[in-house]
Amino acid sequence: MLDDVHTLHTPALHLQIGDATEHGLPEEDEMAIRWLRRLPGPHQTILGNHDVLHNKRSVAAWARAYGHRSQNFTIDLPFVRIVAIGPDHDSPAARSGVLSHRTLAFLDHALASAPGDCWVACHWPLYKSVLGDPKRYFTSAMRNFYAKPVADIRTVLTRHPNAKLWMAGHTHSPITVPGFLTRTPLNRGRTIVSVNLSALVGTGKVRQPKDPILSVYLTHLPGTIEVRFRSHRRMAWAARGGRRVVNVRV
């Protein structure tokens, strides 16, 4: 992947969507940070469940390791504000991905105070966004694979028309599954674009050595987001639904 990205134009930001580590160990942090620093251009990483797996370290400890005051922070680019959010701790099954009242209040304020468009970055996808065959893939219909509480998240997002996109990971989904890039219902007939950013390690429920090594590239344009899919094994742009560039109105 590093060989490939150095052949491309340097992006405004590399966003690592969580699970930079497998078990949240200090030596894994060191390896992840050293790798991220080799990317061309700036980078940020957000909280994933594996980064605090089984609460062997606190979310606050993870934040310190990656230079944040908490798991909730903003990244202000010249063209968009990215609002990063996450749970307060790792929880099993139905409690996985629960965003606290404090986190939802942070999201509400970050959206309200932004001068323009916002993209939300959360390791957990929105409910029933990214789907697929549950025998082969994790999906956001499974109780430990979507952000909660669903109704409260929808209420906050509906309140702010500048919330244009929800970026997630967690499900290790291939780009071909239904809902990888979709519109997710909110309230009052509104929808939000949601995109899963897949995973560099392992696609689907079983990790295979020949799994794709793929990144999702997003380009912010007035009223539109362009989405591309980069196959780092082939060092070429991959197609989804026959298209190498997908334009989404926001």
DODODO-53423 format. One record per residue: residue in three letters; y, x, z of N, C-alpha, C in turn. Coordinates in steps of 0.2 Angstrom, whole numbers, padded with zeros to 4 digits, always signed. Each point is the difference from the previous one (the first is absolute). Example, Ala and Ser with C-alpha at 12.3 -4.5 7.8 and 13.67 -1.06 7.14 Angstrom:
2
ALA-0028+0066+0039+0006-0004+0000+0006+0004+0000;SER+0005-0002-0004+0006+0004+0001+0005-0004+0003;
//
This chain:
250
MET-0006+0004+0000+0006-0004+0000+0006+0004+0000;LEU+0000+0005+0004+0006+0005+0000+0002+0003-0006;ASP-0006+0002-0004+0001+0003-0006+0004-0005-0005;ASP-0003-0006+0000+0003-0005-0004+0007-0002+0001;VAL+0002-0001+0007+0007-0003+0001+0005+0005-0002;HIS-0002+0007+0000+0005+0005-0001+0001+0000-0008;THR-0004-0004-0004+0002+0000-0007+0004-0006-0002;LEU+0002-0004+0005+0004-0006-0001+0007+0001+0003;HIS+0004-0005-0002+0007+0000+0003+0000-0001+0007;THR+0004+0003+0004+0000+0000+0007+0003-0007+0002;PRO-0004-0004+0004+0002-0007+0002+0005+0001+0006;ALA+0004-0006+0001+0005+0000+0005-0004+0001+0007;LEU-0006-0003+0000-0004+0001+0007-0007-0001-0002;HIS-0004+0004+0004-0007-0001+0000-0002-0004+0007;LEU-0002-0006-0001-0002-0004+0007-0007+0000+0001;GLN-0002+0003+0005-0007+0000+0002-0001-0006+0005;ILE-0005-0005-0003+0000-0007+0003-0004+0000+0006;GLY-0001+0005+0004-0004+0000+0006-0007+0003-0001;ASP-0003+0001+0006-0007+0004+0000+0001+0007-0003;ALA+0005+0003+0002+0000+0007-0002-0005+0004+0003;THR-0003-0002+0006-0005+0003+0003-0006-0005+0001;GLU-0006+0003+0002-0006-0004+0001-0001-0003+0007;HIS+0002+0005+0005-0001-0002+0007+0006+0002+0004;GLY+0006+0001-0003+0006+0001+0004+0000+0007+0004;LEU-0004+0005-0003+0000+0006+0004+0005+0005-0002;PRO+0002+0004+0005+0006+0005-0001-0001+0004-0007;GLU-0007+0003+0000-0001+0004-0006+0000-0004-0006;GLU-0001-0007+0000+0000-0004-0006+0008-0001-0002;ASP+0004-0001+0005+0007+0000-0001+0003+0006-0003;GLU-0003+0006+0002+0003+0006-0003-0002+0001-0007;MET-0006-0002-0001-0003+0000-0007+0004-0005-0005;ALA+0001-0006+0003+0004-0005-0004+0007+0002-0002;ILE+0003+0002+0005+0007+0002+0000+0001+0006-0005;ARG-0005+0005+0001+0001+0006-0005-0001-0002-0007;TRP-0005-0005-0001-0001-0003-0007+0006-0004-0003;LEU+0003-0004+0005+0006-0004-0003+0005+0005-0002;ARG+0001+0005+0004+0006+0005-0002-0001+0003-0006;ARG-0006+0000-0003-0001+0003-0007+0002-0005-0005;LEU+0001-0006+0001+0002-0005-0005+0007+0002-0002;PRO+0002-0001-0007+0006+0001-0002+0005-0006+0002;GLY+0006+0002+0003+0004-0005+0003-0001-0002+0007;PRO+0004-0005+0002-0001-0002+0007-0006-0005+0001;HIS-0002+0000+0006-0006-0004+0002+0001-0003+0007;GLN-0004-0006+0001+0000-0003+0006-0007-0003+0001;THR-0002-0001+0006-0007-0003+0001+0001-0006+0005;ILE-0003-0005+0000+0000-0005+0005-0006-0001+0003;LEU+0000-0004+0006-0006-0001+0004-0006-0003-0003;GLY-0006+0002+0000-0006-0003-0002-0005-0001+0006;ASN-0005-0004+0000-0004-0001+0006-0004+0006+0001;HIS-0002+0004-0005-0004+0006+0002+0004+0006+0004;ASP+0007-0001-0001+0004+0005+0003+0000-0001+0008;VAL-0002-0006+0002+0000-0001+0007-0007-0003+0002;LEU-0005+0001-0004-0007-0003+0001-0002+0000+0007;HIS-0002-0006+0002-0003-0002+0007+0005+0003+0005;ASN+0007+0000-0002+0005+0002+0005-0002+0006+0004;LYS-0003+0005-0004-0001+0007+0003+0007+0004+0001;ARG+0005-0003-0004+0007+0002+0001+0004-0006+0000;SER+0006+0000+0002+0005-0005+0000+0004+0000-0007;VAL+0002-0006-0001+0005+0000-0006+0006+0004+0001;ALA+0002+0000+0006+0006+0005+0001-0002+0007-0001;ALA-0006+0002+0002-0002+0007-0002+0000+0001-0007;TRP-0003-0005-0004+0000+0001-0007+0007+0001-0003;ALA+0005-0004+0003+0006+0000-0003+0004+0007+0001;ARG-0001+0003+0006+0002+0006+0001-0003+0006-0004;ALA-0006-0001-0002-0003+0005-0004+0003+0000-0007;TYR+0002-0006-0002+0003-0001-0007+0007-0001+0000;GLY+0004+0002+0005+0007+0000+0000+0004-0006+0001;HIS-0004-0005+0003+0003-0007+0000+0001-0002+0008;ARG+0005-0004+0001+0000-0002+0007-0005-0006+0002;SER-0002-0003-0005-0005-0005+0001-0004-0002-0007;GLN-0004-0004+0000-0003-0002-0007+0004-0004-0004;ASN+0006-0002+0003+0004-0005-0004+0007+0005-0002;PHE+0001+0000-0006+0006+0004-0002+0002-0002-0007;THR+0006+0002-0002+0002-0001-0007+0001+0007-0004;ILE-0001-0001-0006+0001+0006-0005+0006-0003-0005;ASP+0006+0002+0000+0005-0002-0004+0000+0005-0006;LEU-0002-0003-0006+0001+0003-0006+0006-0002-0004;PRO+0003+0003-0005+0006-0003-0003+0000-0007-0003;PHE-0007-0002-0001-0001-0006-0004-0003-0005+0004;VAL-0004+0002+0006-0004-0005+0003+0000+0002+0007;ARG-0001-0004+0005-0002+0002+0007-0007-0002+0001;ILE-0004+0005+0002-0007-0001+0002-0001-0001+0008;VAL-0003-0006+0002+0000-0001+0007-0008+0001+0002;ALA-0001+0005+0004-0007+0001+0002-0001-0003+0006;ILE-0006-0004+0001-0002-0003+0006-0007+0001+0001;GLY-0002-0001+0006-0007+0000+0002-0002-0003+0007;PRO-0006-0001+0002-0002-0002+0007+0002+0005+0005;ASP+0000-0002+0006+0001+0004+0006-0006+0004+0002;HIS-0006-0002-0002-0006+0003+0002-0006-0002-0005;ASP-0005+0004+0000-0006-0002-0004-0004-0006+0004;SER-0002-0005-0004-0003-0006+0004-0006-0002-0005;PRO-0006-0002+0003-0005-0002-0004+0000-0007-0003;ALA-0003+0000-0006-0001-0007-0004+0006-0004+0000;ALA+0000-0006+0003+0005-0005-0001+0007+0002+0002;ARG+0000+0005+0005+0006+0003+0002+0003+0006-0003;SER-0004+0002-0005+0003+0006-0004+0006-0002-0005;GLY+0005+0004+0000+0005-0001-0004+0005-0005+0003;VAL+0000-0001+0007+0005-0005+0003+0007+0004+0001;LEU+0005-0003-0003+0007+0002+0001+0003-0003+0006;SER+0002+0004+0004+0003-0003+0007+0007-0004-0002;HIS+0002-0003+0005+0007-0004-0001+0005+0006-0001;ARG+0000+0005+0004+0005+0006-0001+0000+0002-0007;THR-0006+0001-0003-0001+0003-0007+0003-0005-0005;LEU-0001-0007+0001+0002-0005-0004+0008+0000+0000;ALA+0002+0001+0006+0008+0000+0001+0003+0006-0003;PHE-0004+0005+0000+0003+0006-0004+0000-0001-0007;LEU-0005-0003-0003-0001-0002-0007+0006-0005-0002;ASP+0001-0005+0004+0005-0004-0001+0007+0003+0000;HIS+0002+0004+0005+0006+0004+0000+0001+0005-0006;ALA-0006+0003-0002+0001+0005-0005+0001-0003-0007;LEU-0003-0006-0001+0001-0004-0006+0008-0002+0000;ALA+0002-0003+0006+0006-0003+0000+0006+0005-0001;SER-0001+0006+0003+0005+0005-0001+0000+0004-0006;ALA-0005-0001-0004+0000+0004-0006+0005-0002-0005;PRO+0003+0005-0004+0005-0001-0005-0003-0003-0007;GLY-0006+0000-0001-0003-0002-0006-0008-0002+0001;ASP-0003+0002-0005-0008-0002+0000-0003+0004+0005;CYS-0006-0003+0002-0004+0003+0005-0007-0001-0002;TRP-0004+0006+0001-0007+0000+0000-0003+0001+0006;VAL-0005-0004+0002-0003+0000+0007-0007+0005-0001;ALA-0001+0005+0004-0006+0004+0000-0004-0001+0007;CYS-0006-0003-0001-0004-0002+0005-0007+0002-0002;HIS-0004+0004+0004-0007+0001-0002-0004-0006-0001;TRP+0001-0005+0004-0004-0006-0001+0004-0005-0005;PRO-0004-0002-0005+0002-0005-0005+0002-0007+0002;LEU+0003-0003-0004+0002-0007+0002-0007-0004-0001;TYR+0000-0006+0004-0006-0004+0000-0002-0003-0007;LYS-0006+0001-0002-0003-0002-0007+0005+0002-0006;SER+0002+0007+0001+0003+0003-0006-0005+0003-0004;VAL-0002+0006+0002-0005+0004-0004-0007-0002+0002;LEU-0004-0002-0005-0007-0003+0001-0005+0004-0003;GLY-0005-0004-0003-0006+0004-0003-0006-0003+0003;ASP-0006+0003-0003-0007-0002+0002-0001+0003+0007;PRO+0000-0005+0005-0001+0003+0007-0006+0004+0002;LYS-0005-0001-0005-0006+0004+0001+0001+0008-0002;ARG+0005+0001-0004+0002+0007-0002+0006+0002+0003;TYR+0005-0004+0001+0007+0002+0002+0002-0003+0006;PHE+0004+0003+0004+0004-0003+0005+0006-0004-0003;THR+0001-0005+0003+0006-0005-0003+0004-0002+0006;SER+0006-0002-0002+0005-0003+0005-0001-0007+0002;ALA-0006-0002-0002-0003-0007+0003-0004+0001+0006;MET-0002+0007+0001-0004+0002+0006+0004+0000+0006;ARG-0002-0002+0006+0004-0001+0006+0003+0007+0002;ASN-0003+0006-0001+0003+0006+0002+0003+0004-0005;PHE+0002-0004-0006+0003+0004-0006+0006-0003-0002;TYR+0004-0004+0004+0007-0003-0002+0004+0001+0006;ALA+0007+0000-0001+0005+0000+0005+0001-0007+0003;LYS+0001+0000+0007+0001-0006+0004+0006+0001+0004;PRO+0002-0006+0003-0001-0007-0001+0002-0002-0007;VAL-0004-0003-0004+0002-0002-0007+0006-0005+0000;ALA+0000-0005+0004+0006-0004+0000+0007+0003+0001;ASP-0001+0004+0005+0007+0004+0003+0002+0005-0006;ILE-0005+0003-0003+0002+0005-0005+0003-0004-0006;ARG-0003-0005-0002+0003-0004-0005+0007-0003+0001;THR+0001-0002+0007+0007-0003+0002+0005+0006-0001;VAL-0002+0006+0002+0005+0005+0000+0002+0002-0007;LEU-0005+0001-0005+0001+0002-0007+0004-0006-0003;THR-0002-0006+0001+0003-0006-0003+0008+0000+0001;ARG+0002+0002+0006+0007+0000+0002+0004+0005-0004;HIS-0003+0005-0003+0004+0005-0003-0002+0001-0008;PRO+0004-0002-0004-0001+0000-0007+0000+0007-0003;ASN+0002+0005+0004+0000+0007-0002-0007+0003+0001;ALA-0004-0003+0004-0007+0002+0001-0004-0001-0007;LYS-0001+0005-0004-0002+0000-0007-0008+0001+0000;LEU-0002+0005+0004-0007+0002-0001-0003+0002+0007;TRP-0007-0001+0000-0004+0002+0006-0005+0005-0003;MET+0000+0006+0003-0004+0005-0002-0005+0002+0005;ALA-0007+0000-0002-0005+0001+0005-0006+0004-0002;GLY-0004+0001+0004-0006+0004-0002-0006-0003+0004;HIS-0004+0004+0004-0005-0003+0005-0006-0002-0003;THR+0000-0003-0006-0006-0003-0003-0004+0004-0005;HIS+0003+0006-0001-0003+0005-0005-0002-0004-0007;SER+0004-0004-0002-0001-0004-0006+0001+0004-0006;PRO-0005-0001-0005+0002+0002-0007+0005-0004-0003;ILE+0003+0003-0005+0006-0004-0003-0002-0006-0004;THR-0007+0000-0001-0002-0006-0005-0001-0006+0004;VAL+0000+0000+0007-0002-0006+0004+0006-0006-0001;PRO-0002-0006+0001+0005-0005+0000+0005+0001+0006;GLY+0007-0001-0002+0005+0001+0006+0002+0007+0001;PHE-0003+0005-0003+0003+0007+0001+0007+0000-0001;LEU+0003-0004-0005+0007-0001-0001+0001-0007-0001;THR+0003-0003+0004+0001-0008+0000+0006-0002+0003;ARG+0001-0007+0001+0005-0003+0003-0003-0004+0006;THR+0002+0001+0006-0003-0003+0006+0005-0006+0002;PRO-0003-0006+0002+0004-0005+0002+0004+0001+0007;LEU+0006-0002+0001+0003+0000+0006+0002-0007+0002;ASN+0006-0001+0002+0002-0007+0002+0005-0003-0005;ARG+0000-0007+0000+0005-0003-0004+0000+0002-0008;GLY-0007+0000-0002-0001+0002-0007+0002+0007-0002;ARG+0001+0004+0004+0002+0007-0002-0006+0004+0000;THR+0000+0006-0004-0006+0004+0000+0003+0007+0001;ILE-0004+0005+0001+0002+0007+0000-0005+0004-0004;VAL+0002+0005-0003-0004+0005-0004-0004+0004+0005;SER-0007+0000-0001-0003+0005+0005-0005+0004-0004;VAL+0000+0007+0001-0004+0005-0003-0004+0004+0005;ASN-0006+0001-0002-0005+0004+0004+0001+0007-0003;LEU+0000+0005+0004+0001+0007-0002-0007+0004+0000;SER-0005-0004+0000-0007+0003+0000-0001+0005+0005;ALA-0004+0005-0002-0001+0006+0005-0003+0006-0004;LEU+0003+0006+0002-0003+0006-0003-0007+0001+0002;VAL-0002-0002+0005-0007+0002+0002-0004-0007+0001;GLY-0005-0001-0005-0004-0006+0001+0003-0006-0003;THR-0004-0003-0005+0002-0006-0003-0006-0005+0002;GLY+0002-0006+0003-0005-0004+0002-0003+0001+0007;LYS-0006-0003+0001-0003+0000+0007-0004+0007+0001;VAL-0002+0003-0006-0004+0006+0001+0004+0005-0004;ARG+0001+0006+0003+0003+0006-0003-0005+0003-0004;GLN+0003+0002-0006-0005+0003-0005+0004+0006-0003;PRO-0003+0006-0001+0003+0006-0003+0004-0001-0006;LYS-0002-0005-0004+0003-0001-0007+0005-0006+0001;ASP+0002-0002+0006+0005-0005+0000+0007+0002-0003;PRO+0004-0004-0003+0006+0002-0003+0005+0003+0005;ILE+0004+0005-0002+0005+0003+0004+0007-0003-0003;LEU+0003-0005+0003+0005-0004-0004+0006-0001+0005;SER+0006+0000-0003+0006-0002+0003+0003-0005-0003;VAL+0004-0004+0003+0004-0005-0003+0008+0002+0000;TYR+0003+0000-0006+0007+0002+0000+0004-0006-0002;LEU+0005-0001+0004+0005-0006+0000+0007+0003-0002;THR+0003-0004-0005+0007+0002-0002+0004-0006+0001;HIS+0005+0000+0004+0005-0005+0002+0005+0000-0006;LEU+0001-0006-0003+0005-0002-0005+0003-0007+0002;PRO+0006-0001-0002+0003-0006+0002-0004-0006-0002;GLY-0002-0004+0005-0004-0006-0001-0007+0001-0002;THR-0002+0006+0000-0007+0002-0003-0003+0006+0004;ILE-0006+0000+0001-0004+0006+0002-0005+0001-0005;GLU+0000+0007-0002-0005+0002-0005-0006+0003+0004;VAL-0006-0001-0002-0006+0002+0004-0004+0004-0005;ARG-0002+0006+0002-0004+0004-0004-0006+0003+0005;PHE-0005+0002-0003-0006+0002+0003-0003+0007-0003;ARG+0001+0005+0005-0002+0007-0003-0007+0002+0002;SER-0004+0002-0004-0006+0002+0001+0000+0008+0000;HIS+0000+0003+0006+0000+0007+0001-0006+0004-0002;ARG-0005-0003-0001-0006+0003-0002+0001+0001-0008;ARG+0002-0005-0003+0001+0001-0008+0007+0003-0001;MET+0005+0000+0005+0006+0002-0001+0004-0004-0006;ALA-0001-0007+0001+0003-0004-0005+0001-0007+0003;TRP+0004-0004-0003+0002-0007+0003-0006-0004-0002;ALA-0002-0004+0005-0006-0005+0000+0003-0007-0002;ALA-0004-0004-0003+0002-0006-0002-0003-0006+0004;ARG+0004-0005+0002-0003-0006+0004+0002-0006-0005;GLY-0006-0003-0001+0001-0006-0005+0003+0002-0007;GLY-0002+0006-0002+0002+0002-0006+0007+0003-0001;ARG+0003+0000+0006+0007+0003+0000+0001+0006+0005;ARG+0003+0005-0003+0002+0006+0004+0006-0001+0004;VAL+0004-0005-0002+0006-0001+0004+0001-0008+0001;VAL+0000-0002+0006+0001-0007+0002+0006-0001+0003;ASN+0004-0005-0003+0007-0001+0002+0000-0007+0004;VAL+0002+0000+0006+0000-0005+0004+0007-0002+0002;ARG+0002-0007-0001+0007-0002+0001+0000-0001+0008;VAL+0006+0001+0003+0000-0001+0007+0007-0003+0002;
//
